[in-house]
Amino acid sequence: MIDLEKSIYINELYDLYGSLLTKKQQEMIELYYCDDLSLSEISEQFNISRNAVYDCLKKGIKQLENYEKELKLHKKEQELEEYFKKVKKENKEQISLIEEIERKVK
């Protein structure tokens, strides 16, 4: 997975499971992946070492991936999105109804 794809994936997992992380993990993931701060910038902000920031991020990401492994919400969301794309493509005359159903599901 390239960096951009990984970053998008982590952000999507964070949207789904972020509230299950510790407050510190949430803050650091938001600063690193959402606000695009470097490890050094985050370490200065928290007055801790870059290594401590890295470890916290790594633990938080591992937890997000473990939640996904168990709950599979991201996978199900992706499958549902693909299904709606397929249905829209096959049923162009009913696209407004399909889009309404899609909005209600999300």
C-alpha positions in Angstrom: 0.0 0.0 0.0 1.5 3.4 -1.0 1.6 6.2 1.6 -1.5 8.0 0.2 -3.6 4.9 0.1 -2.4 3.9 3.6 -3.2 7.4 4.9 -6.7 7.3 3.4 -7.2 3.8 4.8 -6.1 4.9 8.3 -8.4 7.9 8.1 -11.4 5.7 7.1 -10.6 3.3 10.0 -10.3 6.3 12.3 -13.7 7.6 11.3 -15.2 4.2 12.1 -13.3 3.2 15.3 -11.4 6.4 16.5 -13.7 6.9 19.5 -12.5 3.5 20.8 -8.9 4.7 21.1 -7.3 6.5 24.0 -7.6 10.3 24.0 -3.8 10.6 23.4 -4.0 8.1 20.4 -6.9 10.1 19.0 -5.0 13.4 19.2 -1.9 12.0 17.7 -3.6 10.2 14.8 -5.6 13.4 14.1 -2.5 15.5 14.1 -0.4 13.1 12.0 -3.0 11.8 9.5 -5.6 14.6 9.4 -3.5 17.7 10.0 -0.4 16.4 8.3 2.0 17.3 11.2 5.4 15.6 11.3 6.5 13.4 14.2 8.8 16.3 15.3 6.0 18.8 15.3 3.8 16.5 17.4 6.6 15.7 19.8 7.2 19.4 20.4 3.5 20.0 21.0 3.3 17.2 23.6 6.9 17.8 24.9 7.8 14.1 24.3 10.3 12.3 22.1 9.6 11.6 18.4 9.9 7.9 19.3 7.1 8.2 21.8 4.9 9.8 19.2 5.8 7.0 16.7 5.0 4.3 19.3 1.7 5.9 20.2 0.7 6.2 16.5 1.8 2.6 15.8 -0.2 1.3 18.8 -3.2 3.3 17.7 -3.1 2.1 14.1 -2.6 -1.5 15.3 -5.8 -1.1 17.4 -7.7 0.3 14.5 -6.6 -2.6 12.3 -7.6 -5.1 15.1 -11.1 -3.5 15.3 -11.4 -3.8 11.6 -10.2 -7.4 11.7 -12.9 -8.3 14.2 -15.8 -6.1 13.2 -15.2 -5.7 9.4 -17.2 -2.4 9.2 -14.8 -0.9 6.6 -14.9 -4.0 4.5 -18.7 -4.0 4.6 -18.9 -0.3 3.8 -16.7 -0.9 0.8 -18.8 -3.8 -0.4 -22.0 -1.9 0.0 -20.5 1.0 -2.0 -19.4 -1.4 -4.8 -22.9 -3.0 -4.8 -24.6 0.4 -5.2 -22.3 1.3 -8.1 -23.1 -1.9 -9.8 -26.9 -1.5 -9.2 -26.8 2.1 -10.6 -24.9 1.0 -13.7 -27.4 -1.8 -14.4 -30.5 0.2 -13.6 -30.0 3.7 -15.0 -33.8 4.4 -15.2 -34.2 3.8 -11.5 -31.1 5.7 -10.4 -32.9 8.3 -8.2 -34.6 5.5 -6.2 -31.3 3.7 -5.8 -29.6 6.9 -4.6 -32.4 7.6 -2.1 -32.0 4.0 -0.7 -28.2 4.5 -0.6 -28.6 7.8 1.4 -30.9 6.1 3.9 -28.5 3.2 4.4 -25.5 5.5 5.1 
